[in-house]
Amino acid sequence: MAEKRRYNVSLKLIIDEFHLEVLHLPVDAAKLNVSENEVNRPGLQLAGFYEYFNNERIQIVGKTEFAFLTTMEENVRSERLEMLFAQNVPCIIITRELPYFPEMVDLATKYEIPLLRSKDSTSSFMAALIAFLNLHLAPRITRHGVLIEIYGEGVLILGESGVGKSETAVELIKRGHRLVADDAVEIRRVSNISLVGSSPENIRHFLELRGIGIVNARQLFGMGAIKTTEKIDLIVELEPWDNEKVYDRMGVDSEYTSILGVKVPCITIPVKPGRNLAVILEVAAMNNRQKKMGYNAAQDLLDNLGLEVDHKDNIKKWDIY
């Protein structure tokens, strides 16, 4: 099995995102990277306990840690702080605009550790930082398809080249829905239950229509027609109509595609002349929302008819690598 790929986010991006005050930077922040999506409040470390300590995590010094440091004798405090800075951590961030001890800047210079400060409270800053890191360091794959928001549902449209994905997307945009990505969809697992899709920056907002060429959805339809990211709630696979294939006509059983370990509902829609795919996808998105809210129209009909069906979940997998 291939080694799991790790992603990085530059410290400059973190500084700019959270408007952090720079107390010390050993080098340009753009050259410094963070690869761990968890953070740490070094209370135990300031007490001298370093077992199980992960030095790849950003260290957050809040009101509690600052109060603990003020109870120490100056020489003890300097010793404990030096032990922390010597761990070669990515950076140390002081929250609440708390005052910093002079030896912190000296130690940051000595060990070449970035020292930053935030105006935010510790809890709110940590929550925002972890969410930011989860997004930028999430495992990800790129798949050929179209991602569009339909009635608040993120719908990933898949299918062979030429089946009509981009044409359907244009029709949906004209009907008031929003394009996230065309051709290449970058999918990130931001939590154990959530996938977020986006477009590579260099092709963002562009659509390819055979016979017309490349169009820019943002320029043609306005800002209301596009979106940068969207959670993936449903996968729709378009395929040419096959008269020999039996298609699901009830929708009682659920099918899922497992992407990066997260199960996402999926359906297959056959394509042939005369079918209005935009309307069908609108109905699919609304029906998927109803199912999430606990209502299944097919099951309701069967209950009215007094019939029972054995349910089964079919799961397909996409690997990370």
Secondary structure as a PSIPRED ss2 file (coil, helix, strand):
# PSIPRED VFORMAT (PSIPRED V4.0)

   1 M C   1.000  0.000  0.000
   2 A C   1.000  0.000  0.000
   3 E C   1.000  0.000  0.000
   4 K C   1.000  0.000  0.000
   5 R C   1.000  0.000  0.000
   6 R C   1.000  0.000  0.000
   7 Y C   1.000  0.000  0.000
   8 N C   1.000  0.000  0.000
   9 V E   0.000  0.000  1.000
  10 S E   0.000  0.000  1.000
  11 L H   0.000  1.000  0.000
  12 K H   0.000  1.000  0.000
  13 L H   0.000  1.000  0.000
  14 I H   0.000  1.000  0.000
  15 I H   0.000  1.000  0.000
  16 D H   0.000  1.000  0.000
  17 E H   0.000  1.000  0.000
  18 F H   0.000  1.000  0.000
  19 H C   1.000  0.000  0.000
  20 L C   1.000  0.000  0.000
  21 E E   0.000  0.000  1.000
  22 V E   0.000  0.000  1.000
  23 L E   0.000  0.000  1.000
  24 H E   0.000  0.000  1.000
  25 L C   1.000  0.000  0.000
  26 P C   1.000  0.000  0.000
  27 V C   1.000  0.000  0.000
  28 D C   1.000  0.000  0.000
  29 A H   0.000  1.000  0.000
  30 A H   0.000  1.000  0.000
  31 K H   0.000  1.000  0.000
  32 L C   1.000  0.000  0.000
  33 N E   0.000  0.000  1.000
  34 V E   0.000  0.000  1.000
  35 S C   1.000  0.000  0.000
  36 E C   1.000  0.000  0.000
  37 N C   1.000  0.000  0.000
  38 E C   1.000  0.000  0.000
  39 V E   0.000  0.000  1.000
  40 N E   0.000  0.000  1.000
  41 R C   1.000  0.000  0.000
  42 P C   1.000  0.000  0.000
  43 G H   0.000  1.000  0.000
  44 L H   0.000  1.000  0.000
  45 Q H   0.000  1.000  0.000
  46 L H   0.000  1.000  0.000
  47 A C   1.000  0.000  0.000
  48 G C   1.000  0.000  0.000
  49 F C   1.000  0.000  0.000
  50 Y C   1.000  0.000  0.000
  51 E C   1.000  0.000  0.000
  52 Y C   1.000  0.000  0.000
  53 F C   1.000  0.000  0.000
  54 N C   1.000  0.000  0.000
  55 N C   1.000  0.000  0.000
  56 E C   1.000  0.000  0.000
  57 R C   1.000  0.000  0.000
  58 I E   0.000  0.000  1.000
  59 Q E   0.000  0.000  1.000
  60 I E   0.000  0.000  1.000
  61 V E   0.000  0.000  1.000
  62 G C   1.000  0.000  0.000
  63 K H   0.000  1.000  0.000
  64 T H   0.000  1.000  0.000
  65 E H   0.000  1.000  0.000
  66 F H   0.000  1.000  0.000
  67 A H   0.000  1.000  0.000
  68 F H   0.000  1.000  0.000
  69 L H   0.000  1.000  0.000
  70 T H   0.000  1.000  0.000
  71 T C   1.000  0.000  0.000
  72 M C   1.000  0.000  0.000
  73 E C   1.000  0.000  0.000
  74 E H   0.000  1.000  0.000
  75 N H   0.000  1.000  0.000
  76 V H   0.000  1.000  0.000
  77 R H   0.000  1.000  0.000
  78 S H   0.000  1.000  0.000
  79 E H   0.000  1.000  0.000
  80 R H   0.000  1.000  0.000
  81 L H   0.000  1.000  0.000
  82 E H   0.000  1.000  0.000
  83 M H   0.000  1.000  0.000
  84 L H   0.000  1.000  0.000
  85 F H   0.000  1.000  0.000
  86 A C   1.000  0.000  0.000
  87 Q C   1.000  0.000  0.000
  88 N C   1.000  0.000  0.000
  89 V C   1.000  0.000  0.000
  90 P C   1.000  0.000  0.000
  91 C C   1.000  0.000  0.000
  92 I E   0.000  0.000  1.000
  93 I E   0.000  0.000  1.000
  94 I E   0.000  0.000  1.000
  95 T C   1.000  0.000  0.000
  96 R C   1.000  0.000  0.000
  97 E C   1.000  0.000  0.000
  98 L C   1.000  0.000  0.000
  99 P C   1.000  0.000  0.000
 100 Y C   1.000  0.000  0.000
 101 F C   1.000  0.000  0.000
 102 P H   0.000  1.000  0.000
 103 E H   0.000  1.000  0.000
 104 M H   0.000  1.000  0.000
 105 V H   0.000  1.000  0.000
 106 D H   0.000  1.000  0.000
 107 L H   0.000  1.000  0.000
 108 A H   0.000  1.000  0.000
 109 T H   0.000  1.000  0.000
 110 K H   0.000  1.000  0.000
 111 Y H   0.000  1.000  0.000
 112 E C   1.000  0.000  0.000
 113 I C   1.000  0.000  0.000
 114 P C   1.000  0.000  0.000
 115 L E   0.000  0.000  1.000
 116 L E   0.000  0.000  1.000
 117 R E   0.000  0.000  1.000
 118 S C   1.000  0.000  0.000
 119 K C   1.000  0.000  0.000
 120 D C   1.000  0.000  0.000
 121 S C   1.000  0.000  0.000
 122 T H   0.000  1.000  0.000
 123 S H   0.000  1.000  0.000
 124 S H   0.000  1.000  0.000
 125 F H   0.000  1.000  0.000
 126 M H   0.000  1.000  0.000
 127 A H   0.000  1.000  0.000
 128 A H   0.000  1.000  0.000
 129 L H   0.000  1.000  0.000
 130 I H   0.000  1.000  0.000
 131 A H   0.000  1.000  0.000
 132 F H   0.000  1.000  0.000
 133 L H   0.000  1.000  0.000
 134 N H   0.000  1.000  0.000
 135 L H   0.000  1.000  0.000
 136 H H   0.000  1.000  0.000
 137 L C   1.000  0.000  0.000
 138 A C   1.000  0.000  0.000
 139 P C   1.000  0.000  0.000
 140 R E   0.000  0.000  1.000
 141 I E   0.000  0.000  1.000
 142 T E   0.000  0.000  1.000
 143 R E   0.000  0.000  1.000
 144 H E   0.000  0.000  1.000
 145 G E   0.000  0.000  1.000
 146 V E   0.000  0.000  1.000
 147 L E   0.000  0.000  1.000
 148 I E   0.000  0.000  1.000
 149 E E   0.000  0.000  1.000
 150 I E   0.000  0.000  1.000
 151 Y C   1.000  0.000  0.000
 152 G C   1.000  0.000  0.000
 153 E E   0.000  0.000  1.000
 154 G E   0.000  0.000  1.000
 155 V E   0.000  0.000  1.000
 156 L E   0.000  0.000  1.000
 157 I E   0.000  0.000  1.000
 158 L E   0.000  0.000  1.000
 159 G E   0.000  0.000  1.000
 160 E C   1.000  0.000  0.000
 161 S C   1.000  0.000  0.000
 162 G C   1.000  0.000  0.000
 163 V C   1.000  0.000  0.000
 164 G C   1.000  0.000  0.000
 165 K H   0.000  1.000  0.000
 166 S H   0.000  1.000  0.000
 167 E H   0.000  1.000  0.000
 168 T H   0.000  1.000  0.000
 169 A H   0.000  1.000  0.000
 170 V H   0.000  1.000  0.000
 171 E H   0.000  1.000  0.000
 172 L H   0.000  1.000  0.000
 173 I H   0.000  1.000  0.000
 174 K H   0.000  1.000  0.000
 175 R C   1.000  0.000  0.000
 176 G C   1.000  0.000  0.000
 177 H C   1.000  0.000  0.000
 178 R E   0.000  0.000  1.000
 179 L E   0.000  0.000  1.000
 180 V E   0.000  0.000  1.000
 181 A E   0.000  0.000  1.000
 182 D E   0.000  0.000  1.000
 183 D E   0.000  0.000  1.000
 184 A E   0.000  0.000  1.000
 185 V E   0.000  0.000  1.000
 186 E E   0.000  0.000  1.000
 187 I E   0.000  0.000  1.000
 188 R E   0.000  0.000  1.000
 189 R E   0.000  0.000  1.000
 190 V E   0.000  0.000  1.000
 191 S E   0.000  0.000  1.000
 192 N C   1.000  0.000  0.000
 193 I C   1.000  0.000  0.000
 194 S E   0.000  0.000  1.000
 195 L E   0.000  0.000  1.000
 196 V E   0.000  0.000  1.000
 197 G E   0.000  0.000  1.000
 198 S E   0.000  0.000  1.000
 199 S C   1.000  0.000  0.000
 200 P C   1.000  0.000  0.000
 201 E H   0.000  1.000  0.000
 202 N H   0.000  1.000  0.000
 203 I H   0.000  1.000  0.000
 204 R C   1.000  0.000  0.000
 205 H C   1.000  0.000  0.000
 206 F E   0.000  0.000  1.000
 207 L E   0.000  0.000  1.000
 208 E E   0.000  0.000  1.000
 209 L E   0.000  0.000  1.000
 210 R C   1.000  0.000  0.000
 211 G C   1.000  0.000  0.000
 212 I C   1.000  0.000  0.000
 213 G E   0.000  0.000  1.000
 214 I E   0.000  0.000  1.000
 215 V E   0.000  0.000  1.000
 216 N E   0.000  0.000  1.000
 217 A H   0.000  1.000  0.000
 218 R H   0.000  1.000  0.000
 219 Q H   0.000  1.000  0.000
 220 L H   0.000  1.000  0.000
 221 F H   0.000  1.000  0.000
 222 G C   1.000  0.000  0.000
 223 M H   0.000  1.000  0.000
 224 G H   0.000  1.000  0.000
 225 A H   0.000  1.000  0.000
 226 I E   0.000  0.000  1.000
 227 K C   1.000  0.000  0.000
 228 T C   1.000  0.000  0.000
 229 T E   0.000  0.000  1.000
 230 E E   0.000  0.000  1.000
 231 K E   0.000  0.000  1.000
 232 I C   1.000  0.000  0.000
 233 D C   1.000  0.000  0.000
 234 L E   0.000  0.000  1.000
 235 I E   0.000  0.000  1.000
 236 V E   0.000  0.000  1.000
 237 E E   0.000  0.000  1.000
 238 L E   0.000  0.000  1.000
 239 E E   0.000  0.000  1.000
 240 P E   0.000  0.000  1.000
 241 W C   1.000  0.000  0.000
 242 D C   1.000  0.000  0.000
 243 N C   1.000  0.000  0.000
 244 E C   1.000  0.000  0.000
 245 K C   1.000  0.000  0.000
 246 V C   1.000  0.000  0.000
 247 Y C   1.000  0.000  0.000
 248 D C   1.000  0.000  0.000
 249 R C   1.000  0.000  0.000
 250 M C   1.000  0.000  0.000
 251 G C   1.000  0.000  0.000
 252 V C   1.000  0.000  0.000
 253 D C   1.000  0.000  0.000
 254 S E   0.000  0.000  1.000
 255 E E   0.000  0.000  1.000
 256 Y E   0.000  0.000  1.000
 257 T E   0.000  0.000  1.000
 258 S E   0.000  0.000  1.000
 259 I E   0.000  0.000  1.000
 260 L C   1.000  0.000  0.000
 261 G C   1.000  0.000  0.000
 262 V E   0.000  0.000  1.000
 263 K E   0.000  0.000  1.000
 264 V E   0.000  0.000  1.000
 265 P E   0.000  0.000  1.000
 266 C E   0.000  0.000  1.000
 267 I E   0.000  0.000  1.000
 268 T E   0.000  0.000  1.000
 269 I E   0.000  0.000  1.000
 270 P E   0.000  0.000  1.000
 271 V E   0.000  0.000  1.000
 272 K C   1.000  0.000  0.000
 273 P C   1.000  0.000  0.000
 274 G C   1.000  0.000  0.000
 275 R C   1.000  0.000  0.000
 276 N C   1.000  0.000  0.000
 277 L H   0.000  1.000  0.000
 278 A H   0.000  1.000  0.000
 279 V H   0.000  1.000  0.000
 280 I H   0.000  1.000  0.000
 281 L H   0.000  1.000  0.000
 282 E H   0.000  1.000  0.000
 283 V H   0.000  1.000  0.000
 284 A H   0.000  1.000  0.000
 285 A H   0.000  1.000  0.000
 286 M H   0.000  1.000  0.000
 287 N H   0.000  1.000  0.000
 288 N H   0.000  1.000  0.000
 289 R H   0.000  1.000  0.000
 290 Q H   0.000  1.000  0.000
 291 K H   0.000  1.000  0.000
 292 K H   0.000  1.000  0.000
 293 M C   1.000  0.000  0.000
 294 G C   1.000  0.000  0.000
 295 Y C   1.000  0.000  0.000
 296 N C   1.000  0.000  0.000
 297 A H   0.000  1.000  0.000
 298 A H   0.000  1.000  0.000
 299 Q H   0.000  1.000  0.000
 300 D H   0.000  1.000  0.000
 301 L H   0.000  1.000  0.000
 302 L H   0.000  1.000  0.000
 303 D H   0.000  1.000  0.000
 304 N H   0.000  1.000  0.000
 305 L H   0.000  1.000  0.000
 306 G C   1.000  0.000  0.000
 307 L C   1.000  0.000  0.000
 308 E C   1.000  0.000  0.000
 309 V C   1.000  0.000  0.000
 310 D C   1.000  0.000  0.000
 311 H C   1.000  0.000  0.000
 312 K C   1.000  0.000  0.000
 313 D E   0.000  0.000  1.000
 314 N E   0.000  0.000  1.000
 315 I E   0.000  0.000  1.000
 316 K E   0.000  0.000  1.000
 317 K E   0.000  0.000  1.000
 318 W E   0.000  0.000  1.000
 319 D C   1.000  0.000  0.000
 320 I C   1.000  0.000  0.000
 321 Y C   1.000  0.000  0.000
